[in-house]
Amino acid sequence: MSESNESPKPVTADELCAAAMELSDEERKRLSVMLEQSLASFDDAFATPEIAQAWRLEIDRRIQEIDEGRSGWVDADDVFRKARTILDDPSR
């Protein structure tokens, strides 16, 4: 068997869509999320460029704290468990 150096044939959007329609519902949902995420940018998630920049700075600050050992990760399950406990407490 010899290896081919040929580039894959370009696929049109119509060909890709036809192939995608043959996927299971779950796989089509997964593909749609992947495509949507490929179009979204970090800045799209915020109302203004200033808010996006502020979050970039905050993210950088938090990463630096973790890298320097001044902070650590908190497991999301623990956070949600604690939040549910607080929200379910009728005395609050």
C-alpha positions, 0 to 999 in steps of 0.5 A: 500500500502506498501513501498518497500525498494528495490533499483531501478534496475540498468539501462544500457547505452543501456536501457537509450539510448532507453528510451531517444530516446522516448523523444521529441527533446527538452528533448533530447537536454536538456538531452545531455547538462546535460550529457555533463556538468556532464563530463566537469570540471572547468579546461577543460574550460581553456588552462592551469592549471595556467589560471584555478587557476588564475580564481579560485582566481579571482572568490574567490576575487569577491565573497569576495567583494560581501560578504563584501558589497564592490561590488554587482551584475549587472543584465546581461540584463543591461550589454548587453543593455549597450554594445549594446548601445555602439556598436551601437553608430556610433560615436565610 
